[in-house]
Amino acid sequence: MHQLGLIRLQERVGGLGLLLPILALSAGLHLYRLDALGDANLYYTAAVYSMLQSVSNFFFVAAEPGGSVSVDKPPLGLWIEALSALLFGVNGVAVILPNVLAGLASTAIVFGMVRRRSGLGAGLLAAMVMAVTPSSLAAERNNTMDGMLTLCLVFGAWAFLRASETGQGRFLWFGAAFIGLGFNVKMLQAYLVLPACYAVYLLTGTEGWNRKLLKLGATTLVILAFSLAWAAAVDLTPAEERPYVGGSTDNTVMELIVGHNGLSRIFGPGRDAQPASSVAGPGPVGARPGIRRPGSDGPLPPGASGAPPQPGGAGGAGPGGPQETGQPGFFRFLTAPLSNEVSWLLPFALLALGALVLEERFTWPLGPGHRPLVLWGGWLLTCLVFFSVARFFHPYYLVMVGPPLAVLVASGAAVLARRLNAGSRAASIAFIGGAGATVGYQWFNAAQFGVTGFWVPLGFLATACGAIVLVVRRTSRASQIGVSMLGFGMLLAPLAWSVLTVLHPTSRGVPTAYAGDDRATPPFGPALLANPRLIEFLEGNTEGVRYLLAVPSAMMGAPLVLATGRPVLYMGGFNGVDPVVTEADVAALVKDQWLRYVFLGPSPGQTRADVRGWVISHCAAVFVPLQAGAGSAQRTPDLNRAPGARLQPSPGGQPRDGPGPGSNAAPIYDCRG
């Protein structure tokens, strides 16, 4: 027994030794020039900086230091990023690092799960697929928190799988806790794995139906408790004592869960697509959606707690519609613009589902051989169905497809290899056909993005050579060589695309896999707002004033937060449609000397109509020269007349609040009186 245990220990150590090069490759891809990404998604990075200013900002996930509005996401991922920033400073590397570590941990866990069931070779293949999935690299080299979501879901899947094997309730509670934690990273997206997790316990567990259903009922309660604890705490806090809940229509987290982060993902953004000027009404009576103004927080002086480095470029969240994801339907996974994310091995993964179906005879309950089919196949198919019909999501959401894709490719390859070694001609044909179809699709997929390279024909050549070896094989050694060549041929394209994704990052706000060009990302907000001359002017004229500036949205204000460390009032939340403040709120803030300057945006529709009307009626336009030596700031009614007069409506009835003449001006409004 002692000798047998020693042999098993040596096998485990040897397996880990083979895993280390794959983890090293993954770490190298994740960490390569990470500092070149600047401050990554500025919306989240500015929120992290804001969360470190007070306990209240931290708990409620305030989007800016003044605590006017929260981030439109749950807290857990941002809490972890804030703790990382507390250790390493507020910078891009610090806020991205938790996602990188989560990605590496997910790879190691998937390796262990597959190795335990299908052997060392399959475990290494699964780890390699995880390491070279382009969407995973793009998302995990960012602070959008999807890497941490994936890690929570992988832990949860492992626990449900163990519960089905052992019948022990503690694994169900463990899995429920991690699914609930995943909910607190990306809300309802975490629940996409629940059908597969419940199914693997129901269909493959050996307990009776009554005990299974009773335990799953209790598990559901645990999931809901973990999921909704923070939401309940926020919604039970009086609205005037916390930030407005960003992304919601009624200042509650529950509406955010069901609306913006729920039904809107399936049916389209709806309200989110409306211009800010069309959003009317102050919200429900008794829940004033105004700015939180706790007396204990006081104005933050310029540079309080030390301002982080200058923002590092573009970012922001795009519209998440067809221009990013293509038209709804399964074929969006196989065609541009979405097919560059996770689809490189999708044909073989679908073939693997068939191989796992034939793994063993169907019994009741299903046997151990069908557990990967139910869990990972269910996870993959649920995601494929959801993302086929969803109308509002970003490409990096597909990072959660990486684990089931990797497990199915590896497990299916292991099944086919075993049957092939047993002399099955059908398995040989299936393996060769599946690999050939996959490499052929990869060639087509690369061509969709106008990309050619030596790796394209090389992958086809390796696959062809592997097929020949399998056809003429005479020994098991030849079979291993042939299978290895087929695997190499299929992995070459996603590996190359992952390298291209790392070498040519195309977006910091909405991370995506390489798309065939080095297109520049539009600025996160108007570049003029982060101009040093404007910042110097604002800071010099807002001493003792809490807010540096009021802006229509976080898209415009986040660069200012990171550049100055000062509160910036996001009047419309993230993208300008949240009713964070009303006309009365702005008037009160000005009266209390909490706010002096307001920026209404380059176009009239970017600010609520009531707020915009009040500002134009009660404040004077300020023309701030930005070029060196251009002189001091001036007041002017329409930026074309003599200084000192109030801005008046144009003959057509629309206020003249657009940009002034030339490109060296930042028109803002001075509401001092």
FIROBA-564890 format. One record per residue (C-alpha): residue in three letters; x, y negated, z negated. Coordinates in steps of 0.1 Angstrom, whole numbers, plus 5000, padded with zeros to 4 digits. Layout:
BEGIN
ALAXYZ;...
This chain:
BEGIN
MET500050005000;HIS502849764991;GLN504549835024;LEU501349785043;GLY500749445026;LEU504349345034;ILE503749425071;ARG500549225072;LEU502448925055;GLN505148945082;GLU502548945109;ARG500848645095;VAL504148455091;GLY505148555127;GLY501748435139;LEU502248095122;GLY505648075138;LEU504148115172;LEU501447855164;LEU503947595153;PRO505147505189;ILE501547455200;LEU500947235170;ALA504147045178;LEU502946995214;SER499646875201;ALA501246635176;GLY503546505202;LEU500646425226;HIS498646265197;LEU501446055184;TYR503145945216;ARG503345565217;LEU500445545192;ASP501545185183;ALA500945085220;LEU497245115213;GLY497344805192;ASP494544775167;ALA492445035187;ASN488744965184;LEU488744615170;TYR485144645156;TYR486144935134;THR489544795125;ALA488044465115;ALA485544655094;VAL488344845077;TYR490144515068;SER486844385055;MET486144695034;LEU489444645016;GLN488344295003;SER485844414977;VAL484244724963;SER480844604976;ASN482244565012;PHE483844915009;PHE480645094997;PHE478344925022;VAL480844945051;ALA480744565058;ALA481744485093;GLU483344145084;PRO484844005051;GLY481843795044;GLY479544095041;SER476943965065;VAL476244295083;SER477344655080;VAL478844875107;ASP476245075127;LYS477645405115;PRO477645595082;PRO480545545058;LEU482745855054;GLY485045815084;LEU485545445077;TRP486145515040;ILE488945755050;GLU490445505075;ALA490245225049;LEU492145445024;SER494745515051;ALA495045135057;LEU495345075020;LEU498445305021;PHE500045195054;GLY498544845060;VAL495744735083;ASN497044825118;GLY496145055146;VAL498445345136;ALA497045355101;VAL493345365111;ILE494045615139;LEU496145855118;PRO493146025100;ASN491746125133;VAL495046255145;LEU495446475114;ALA491846595117;GLY492546705153;LEU495646895143;ALA493747055113;SER490847165136;THR493347335160;ALA494847525131;ILE491547635118;VAL490247745152;PHE493447945156;GLY492848125123;MET489248205131;VAL489948345165;ARG493048535155;ARG491148705127;ARG488448835151;SER490248875184;GLY493948905177;LEU497048685178;GLY497148625215;ALA493548505216;GLY494248285186;LEU497148125203;LEU495148075235;ALA492347905215;ALA494847675199;MET496347585232;VAL492947505247;MET492247275217;ALA495647105222;VAL495147035259;THR491446925260;PRO491746565274;SER488646435256;SER490046545222;LEU493246365228;ALA491546045239;ALA489046045210;GLU491546145183;ARG494045885194;ASN491545625183;ASN489645515152;THR486145605165;MET486045885138;ASP484946175161;GLY488046375152;MET486946375116;LEU483446475126;THR484846775146;LEU486846885116;CYS483846875093;LEU481847085119;VAL484647335123;PHE484747385085;GLY481047425085;ALA481047685113;TRP483747885095;ALA481647885063;PHE478447995081;LEU480348275099;ARG481748395066;ALA478348385050;SER477048605078;GLU479848855073;THR479748865035;GLY476148765026;GLN477548544998;GLY475548224992;ARG478548024982;PHE479748015018;LEU476347875029;TRP476647595003;PHE480147525014;GLY479047505050;ALA476047295041;ALA478247045023;PHE480547005053;ILE477646955077;GLY476346695054;LEU479746525053;GLY479746535091;PHE476446355090;ASN478046085070;VAL480646045098;LYS478346035129;MET474846095116;LEU472546315137;GLN475346415160;ALA476546655133;TYR473246845134;LEU473946965169;VAL475747265154;LEU472947365130;PRO470947585155;ALA474047795161;CYS475047805124;TYR471547915113;ALA471248165141;VAL474548345133;TYR473348395097;LEU469848505106;LEU470748725135;THR474048895124;GLY473648895086;THR472949225069;GLU470549095043;GLY466749125045;TRP464748855062;ASN463248725029;ARG466648665013;LYS467948505045;LEU465148265048;LEU465248175011;LYS468948105012;LEU468647895044;GLY465847695028;ALA468147614999;THR470947545024;THR468747295042;LEU468147115009;VAL471847095003;ILE472446955038;LEU469846685033;ALA471146594999;PHE474746545012;SER473446375043;LEU471046125028;ALA472646034994;TRP474445725008;ALA471545625030;ALA469145635000;ALA471545434978;VAL471745155005;ASP468045145012;LEU467245134975;THR469544834970;PRO467744494974;ALA468344345008;GLU469744024994;GLU472444214975;ARG473944395004;PRO474844345041;TYR472144375068;VAL472144735081;GLY473844695115;GLY472044865144;SER468644885126;THR465544685134;ASP464144675098;ASN467344655077;THR467245015066;VAL469645305071;MET466745545077;GLU465645345107;LEU469245335120;ILE469345715117;VAL466145775136;GLY466445485160;HIS469845355173;ASN471745675162;GLY468845915170;LEU466045875195;SER467945605214;ARG470645855223;ILE468046075241;PHE465745825256;GLY468045525262;PRO468945225241;GLY465645045244;ARG465844755220;ASP469644765223;ALA469444665259;GLN467344355252;PRO468944015252;ALA469343855218;SER467043575227;SER464143825231;VAL464543965196;ALA461943795175;GLY460743795139;PRO462643785106;GLY461844145097;PRO459544285070;VAL458244065042;GLY460144105011;ALA463244235028;ARG464843915041;PRO467344025068;GLY469443725060;ILE473043715050;ARG474143855017;ARG475443564996;PRO476343694961;GLY477643424939;SER480443634926;ASP482243674959;GLY482943304966;PRO484743184997;LEU487743375008;PRO490643135014;PRO492543165047;GLY495043445046;ALA493543605015;SER495143945007;GLY497343885037;ALA496143885073;PRO496944185094;PRO498844155127;GLN497243995157;PRO494644205175;GLY496144425200;GLY494044385231;ALA490744495245;GLY488144715229;GLY484544735222;ALA481844985229;GLY480444995264;PRO476845055273;GLY477145435272;GLY474845475303;PRO475245625337;GLN478345425345;GLU480145615318;THR478345945318;GLY476645995351;GLN473046075357;PRO471246315333;GLY471446685342;PHE473946975338;PHE475946875369;ARG477046555351;PHE479646785334;LEU480946895368;THR481146565386;ALA482646225380;PRO482646015358;LEU482246265330;SER483946575343;ASN487446465334;GLU486646505296;VAL486146865287;SER485047055319;TRP488347185331;LEU487847525316;LEU484047525315;PRO483547775344;PHE485648035325;ALA483947955292;LEU480548035308;LEU481948365322;ALA483248435287;LEU479748415274;GLY478748705297;ALA481748905285;LEU480848855249;VAL477248965256;LEU478749295268;GLU481149325239;GLU479049595222;ARG475549745223;PHE472749535210;THR471549645176;TRP469449485148;PRO470849295132;LEU473449205158;GLY476849365153;PRO480149185145;GLY481049165181;HIS478148935188;ARG478948685161;PRO481248475183;LEU478548485210;VAL475848355187;LEU477948095168;TRP480247945194;GLY477948025224;GLY475047865206;TRP477147555197;LEU478347515233;LEU474947565249;THR473247325224;CYS475747055232;LEU475447125270;VAL471647095268;PHE471746785246;PHE474346595266;SER472646695298;VAL469446515289;ALA470846235267;ARG470845895283;PHE472845695258;PHE476245825246;HIS479945765252;PRO482246015269;TYR484346065237;TYR481346225220;LEU482246535240;VAL485146595216;MET482846815196;VAL482547045227;GLY486247135223;PRO486147395195;PRO483347615211;LEU485047585245;ALA488347695231;VAL486947985211;LEU484848115240;VAL487748095265;ALA490048275242;SER487548535229;GLY486248605264;ALA489748645277;ALA490548885249;VAL487449105257;LEU488249115294;ALA491949195287;ARG490949485264;ARG488549625290;LEU491149575317;ASN493749765298;ALA491250045293;GLY491050075331;SER487949875338;ARG487949765374;ALA484949535367;ALA486849355340;SER489749305364;ILE487449155391;ALA485748935365;PHE488948805351;ILE490448735385;GLY487248585398;GLY486648365367;ALA490248235368;GLY490148175405;ALA486747985403;THR488147785373;VAL491347675391;GLY489347605423;TYR487047375403;GLN490047205387;TRP491447125422;PHE488046975431;ASN487746785398;ALA491146625402;ALA490246525438;GLN487146355425;PHE489346105407;GLY491846075436;VAL494646255418;THR497146495433;GLY500246635418;PHE502546935419;TRP500647095391;VAL497547135413;PRO498947375438;LEU501247525411;GLY498147625391;PHE496647785421;LEU499847965429;ALA500248105394;THR496648225395;ALA497148395428;CYS500348565416;GLY498548685385;ALA495748825406;ILE498149015427;VAL499949165397;LEU496649275382;VAL495549435415;VAL498749645419;ARG499449695382;ARG500750035371;THR501549975334;SER500149785305;ARG503149555306;ALA502149455341;SER498549385329;GLN499949155302;ILE502048965327;GLY499148935351;VAL496748805324;SER499448565311;MET499848425347;LEU496148375350;GLY496048195317;PHE498947975327;GLY497247885359;MET494047775342;LEU495847575315;LEU498047385338;ALA495447135350;PRO494047035315;LEU497647005302;ALA498546775330;TRP495446575326;SER496046545289;VAL499546405296;LEU498046155320;THR495546055294;VAL498245985269;LEU500445805294;HIS497645595308;PRO495245495281;THR492345315298;SER490445185268;ARG490945115231;GLY487245055223;VAL485745335243;PRO488445605245;THR488145825276;ALA490246075294;TYR492345965323;ALA490145855352;GLY492545835381;ASP493645475377;ASP495145235353;ARG492045005352;ALA492144725327;THR489544725300;PRO487444405297;PRO488344195266;PHE486644285234;GLY485143935232;PRO485843595248;ALA489643575247;LEU489443205239;LEU488143275204;ALA491343435194;ASN493443155208;PRO495943015183;ARG494942655190;LEU491342725182;ILE492242925151;GLU494442635139;PHE491642395144;LEU489042605126;GLU491242685097;GLY492242325093;ASN488642215092;THR487042485070;GLU488842455038;GLY486442545010;VAL483942675036;ARG483243045034;TYR482843125071;LEU485443045096;LEU482843055124;ALA479443205132;VAL479443405165;PRO476643595183;SER478243945178;ALA481044155165;MET482244185200;MET483243815197;GLY484143795161;ALA486244105153;PRO489443955170;LEU489043645147;VAL488743855116;LEU491944045124;ALA493743725134;THR492843525103;GLY491543755076;ARG488643515072;PRO484943595071;VAL483243545105;LEU479443555105;TYR478143815131;MET474743655137;GLY473543945159;GLY475544235145;PHE477644455168;ASN476244355202;GLY474044055194;VAL470644205190;ASP470444255152;PRO468343995133;VAL471143945108;VAL470243575103;THR467243355111;GLU467042985118;ALA466242935081;ASP469343135071;VAL471642925092;ALA470142605079;ALA470642725043;LEU474242825049;VAL475042485065;LYS473242305036;ASP475242505010;GLN478442435029;TRP479042805035;LEU479142745073;ARG480242455095;TYR481042585130;VAL478842795153;PHE479742955186;LEU476643035207;GLY478443235234;PRO479243175271;SER475543235282;PRO472243125266;GLY470943475261;GLN473643585236;THR472043425205;ARG468543455190;ALA466343185205;ASP465343035171;VAL468943015159;ARG470142875192;GLY467442615192;TRP468242505156;VAL471942475163;ILE471542275194;SER469042045177;HIS471041985145;CYS474742025154;ALA477141855177;ALA479142015204;VAL482942025198;PHE485442045227;VAL488642215215;PRO491542175239;LEU493642495239;GLN496642415260;ALA499642285242;GLY499741905242;ALA496141875253;GLY495141655224;SER492841685194;ALA489241825193;GLN486541595206;ARG482741575202;THR480741545234;PRO477041595243;ASP477641815273;LEU481441825275;ASN481341575304;ARG480341255286;ALA481641025260;PRO482541185226;GLY480341135196;ALA476841195209;ARG474641495202;LEU474041755228;GLN470741695247;PRO468641925268;SER469141925305;PRO466341805328;GLY465342175333;GLY464742215296;GLN467742435289;PRO470442305265;ARG473842255280;ASP475742495258;GLY477942675283;PRO481642645287;GLY483142305293;PRO485042205324;GLY488242385330;SER489642695313;ASN491342515284;ALA488242455263;ALA486342645236;PRO482942485231;ILE481642525196;TYR479142335174;ASP479942135143;CYS476942145119;ARG478541935091;GLY475841675095;
